[in-house]
């Protein structure tokens, strides 16, 4: 089923706002931890100061989470406004299953290569450390193996999680000029430090055509780069090409 719905009202609750509201509970928990030693009469030097300090840290984390998800909630509202939606596609079961398997295969390939690269660098660093500190060989080997294990587990979970999510939910997508809502996941390439790097319409490398949107976000010392791959239902190629041109044009004028 294909549902082009750029002229109808969307009725989707804002998941980012729910998350921001839930994060406010972290702030409340932190405040309770701050005052709990006084309420219970705990001695400061017997855990009271430590609990209060930890509570302050929890409050700070909660405030940061609320701020981030509140910003995402506003971006979600902006993207999902009726006048901003370029197209709404609902995929057939066969198309979505096909996309899920293709996306999983490509995602696994990319992250496997990244894991191998990071693991190789870790081994090289470990060899250098062994040469410089041969007496600490046991500790160095354990540390390097631990790093590789953590990275491997992280890569595995980052591959498995979206795959299971896509298999659980029959997908649809709302595409706007500044972001998209693909299968209940918000993708933003403008706002919160994100930047559109490029957008293309691709046909031929996989069974389903797709819109590839490359964007980056600010990290502590560098930019992280991502690619959102949005499947295009068969017969909607012309619409997809028009969407690519509109996204490109909207970014040129901002």
C-alpha positions as CSV (number, residue, x, y, z in Angstrom):
1,X,0.0,0.0,0.0
2,X,1.3,3.5,-0.9
3,X,-0.2,6.4,0.9
4,X,0.8,9.9,-0.4
5,X,-0.4,12.1,2.3
6,X,1.2,15.5,2.0
7,X,-2.1,17.3,2.1
8,X,-3.7,15.6,5.1
9,X,-3.3,16.3,8.7
10,X,-0.9,14.0,10.7
11,X,-2.0,12.6,14.0
12,X,1.1,11.2,15.6
13,X,2.0,11.7,19.3
14,X,5.4,13.2,19.9
15,X,7.6,10.4,21.3
16,X,10.5,12.9,22.0
17,X,8.2,14.9,24.3
18,X,7.2,11.7,26.2
19,X,10.9,11.0,26.7
20,X,11.6,14.5,27.9
21,X,8.8,14.2,30.4
22,X,10.2,10.8,31.5
23,X,13.6,12.4,32.0
24,X,12.1,14.9,34.4
25,X,11.8,11.9,36.7
26,X,15.6,11.7,36.7
27,X,15.7,15.2,38.1
28,X,13.2,14.4,40.8
29,X,15.2,11.3,41.8
30,X,18.4,13.4,42.0
31,X,16.7,15.9,44.2
32,X,15.5,13.2,46.5
33,X,19.0,11.8,46.7
34,X,20.3,15.2,47.7
35,X,17.9,15.7,50.6
36,X,17.6,12.0,51.7
37,X,20.7,12.1,54.0
38,X,19.1,14.9,55.9
39,X,15.7,13.3,56.0
40,X,17.2,10.0,57.3
41,X,19.7,11.6,59.6
42,X,22.7,10.1,57.8
43,X,26.1,11.2,58.9
44,X,27.9,13.1,56.1
45,X,31.1,11.1,56.6
46,X,29.3,7.8,56.6
47,X,27.8,8.0,53.1
48,X,25.6,11.2,53.4
49,X,27.9,13.5,51.5
50,X,28.6,10.9,48.8
51,X,24.8,10.3,48.3
52,X,24.1,14.0,48.1
53,X,27.0,14.5,45.7
54,X,25.7,11.6,43.5
55,X,22.2,13.2,43.7
56,X,23.6,16.5,42.3
57,X,25.3,14.6,39.5
58,X,22.0,12.8,38.7
59,X,20.2,16.2,38.6
60,X,22.7,17.6,36.1
61,X,22.3,14.5,33.9
62,X,18.5,14.8,34.1
63,X,18.6,18.5,33.1
64,X,20.8,17.7,30.1
65,X,18.4,14.9,29.0
66,X,15.3,17.1,29.4
67,X,17.0,19.9,27.4
68,X,18.1,17.6,24.6
69,X,14.8,15.8,24.2
70,X,12.7,19.0,24.6
71,X,14.7,20.4,21.6
72,X,14.1,17.1,19.7
73,X,10.4,17.4,20.6
74,X,10.2,20.9,19.1
75,X,12.1,19.7,16.0
76,X,9.6,16.8,15.7
77,X,6.6,19.2,15.9
78,X,8.3,21.4,13.2
79,X,9.0,18.5,10.9
80,X,5.5,17.0,11.3
81,X,3.6,20.1,10.5
82,X,1.0,19.6,7.8
83,X,2.6,22.2,5.5
84,X,6.1,20.8,5.9
85,X,5.4,17.2,4.9
86,X,6.6,16.5,1.4
87,X,5.3,12.9,1.3
88,X,3.9,10.1,3.4
89,X,4.6,6.6,2.3
90,X,3.2,3.4,3.9
91,X,5.0,0.3,2.7
92,X,3.6,-3.1,1.8
93,X,4.6,-6.0,3.8
94,X,6.7,-7.4,1.0
95,X,8.5,-4.1,0.3
96,X,9.2,-3.5,4.0
97,X,10.5,-7.0,4.5
98,X,12.8,-6.6,1.5
99,X,14.1,-3.2,2.8
100,X,14.6,-4.7,6.3
101,X,16.8,-7.4,5.0
102,X,18.7,-5.2,2.6
103,X,19.3,-2.5,5.4
104,X,20.4,-5.2,7.8
105,X,22.9,-6.6,5.4
106,X,24.4,-3.2,4.5
107,X,24.5,-2.0,8.1
108,X,26.2,-5.2,9.2
109,X,28.8,-5.0,6.5
110,X,29.6,-1.3,7.3
111,X,29.8,-1.9,11.0
112,X,31.8,-5.1,10.7
113,X,34.4,-3.3,8.7
114,X,34.5,-0.5,11.2
115,X,34.9,-3.0,14.0
116,X,37.8,-4.7,12.2
117,X,39.5,-1.4,11.7
118,X,39.2,-0.4,15.3
119,X,40.3,-3.8,16.5
120,X,43.3,-3.7,14.3
121,X,44.3,-0.3,15.6
122,X,43.9,-1.6,19.2
123,X,46.2,-4.5,18.4
124,X,48.8,-2.2,17.0
125,X,48.6,0.0,20.0
126,X,48.8,-3.0,22.2
127,X,52.0,-4.3,20.4
128,X,53.6,-0.9,20.9
129,X,52.8,-0.9,24.6
130,X,54.1,-4.4,24.9
131,X,57.4,-3.3,23.4
132,X,57.6,-0.3,25.6
133,X,56.4,-2.1,28.8
134,X,57.2,-5.8,28.5
135,X,56.9,-6.3,32.3
136,X,53.2,-5.4,32.1
137,X,52.4,-7.8,29.3
138,X,49.5,-9.5,31.1
139,X,47.7,-6.3,32.1
140,X,48.2,-4.8,28.6
141,X,46.8,-7.9,26.9
142,X,43.8,-8.0,29.2
143,X,43.1,-4.3,28.5
144,X,43.4,-4.6,24.7
145,X,41.2,-7.7,24.7
146,X,38.7,-6.0,26.9
147,X,38.5,-3.0,24.6
148,X,38.0,-5.2,21.6
149,X,35.3,-7.1,23.4
150,X,33.4,-4.0,24.4
151,X,33.6,-2.5,20.9
152,X,32.5,-5.8,19.4
153,X,29.5,-6.1,21.7
154,X,28.5,-2.4,21.0
155,X,28.7,-3.1,17.2
156,X,26.7,-6.2,17.5
157,X,23.9,-4.5,19.5
158,X,23.9,-1.5,17.2
159,X,23.3,-3.9,14.3
160,X,20.7,-6.1,16.0
161,X,18.6,-3.4,17.6
162,X,17.4,-1.6,14.4
163,X,17.0,-5.0,12.6
164,X,14.7,-6.3,15.3
165,X,12.8,-3.0,15.4
166,X,12.2,-3.0,11.6
167,X,11.0,-6.7,11.8
168,X,8.6,-5.8,14.6
169,X,6.9,-2.8,13.0
170,X,5.5,-2.5,9.5
171,X,7.2,0.7,8.3
172,X,6.0,4.0,7.0
173,X,7.8,7.4,6.6
174,X,7.0,11.1,6.7
175,X,9.6,13.1,4.8
176,X,10.0,16.8,5.3
177,X,12.8,19.2,4.2
178,X,14.6,19.2,7.5
179,X,14.1,15.6,8.6
180,X,12.0,12.5,8.4
181,X,10.1,10.1,10.7
182,X,11.0,6.6,9.5
183,X,9.4,3.7,11.2
184,X,8.8,5.6,14.5
185,X,12.4,6.9,14.4
186,X,13.1,10.6,14.1
187,X,15.9,11.6,11.6
188,X,17.0,15.2,11.7
189,X,19.5,16.8,9.3
190,X,18.9,20.4,10.4
191,X,19.0,21.6,14.1
192,X,20.8,20.5,17.2
193,X,24.2,20.9,15.5
194,X,23.3,18.7,12.5
195,X,24.2,19.5,9.0
196,X,23.0,18.1,5.6
197,X,26.0,16.8,3.7
198,X,24.3,15.4,0.6
199,X,21.1,13.8,-0.7
200,X,20.7,11.5,-3.7
201,X,18.2,9.2,-5.3
202,X,19.7,5.8,-5.9
203,X,18.4,3.1,-8.2
204,X,20.0,-0.2,-9.2
205,X,22.3,-1.2,-6.4
206,X,19.4,-2.9,-4.5
207,X,16.0,-4.2,-5.3
208,X,14.1,-1.2,-3.9
209,X,15.0,2.4,-5.0
210,X,15.9,4.7,-2.1
211,X,16.7,8.2,-1.0
212,X,20.1,8.5,0.6
213,X,20.5,11.4,3.0
214,X,24.0,12.0,4.4
215,X,24.3,14.3,7.4
216,X,26.7,15.1,10.3
217,X,26.4,16.1,13.9
218,X,28.7,17.9,16.2
219,X,30.7,15.7,18.7
220,X,33.1,16.9,21.3
221,X,36.1,17.3,19.0
222,X,34.8,16.3,15.5
223,X,31.7,15.7,13.4
224,X,30.1,12.3,13.2
225,X,28.7,11.3,9.8
226,X,25.5,9.3,9.2
227,X,23.5,8.1,6.2
228,X,19.7,7.8,6.4
229,X,18.5,5.3,3.7
230,X,14.8,5.8,3.0
231,X,13.2,3.1,0.7
232,X,11.1,4.3,-2.2
233,X,8.0,2.3,-3.1
234,X,7.9,1.0,-6.7
235,X,6.2,3.5,-8.9
236,X,7.2,6.5,-6.7
237,X,10.5,7.2,-8.4
238,X,9.5,10.5,-9.9
239,X,8.1,11.6,-6.6
240,X,11.3,10.6,-4.8
241,X,13.5,12.6,-7.3
242,X,11.3,15.6,-6.7
243,X,11.7,15.2,-3.0
244,X,15.5,15.1,-3.4
245,X,15.4,18.3,-5.4
246,X,13.2,20.1,-2.8
247,X,15.5,19.1,0.1
248,X,18.6,20.3,-1.9
249,X,16.9,23.6,-2.7
250,X,15.7,24.2,0.8
251,X,19.2,23.8,2.2
252,X,20.7,26.1,-0.4
253,X,18.5,29.0,0.7
254,X,19.2,28.6,4.4
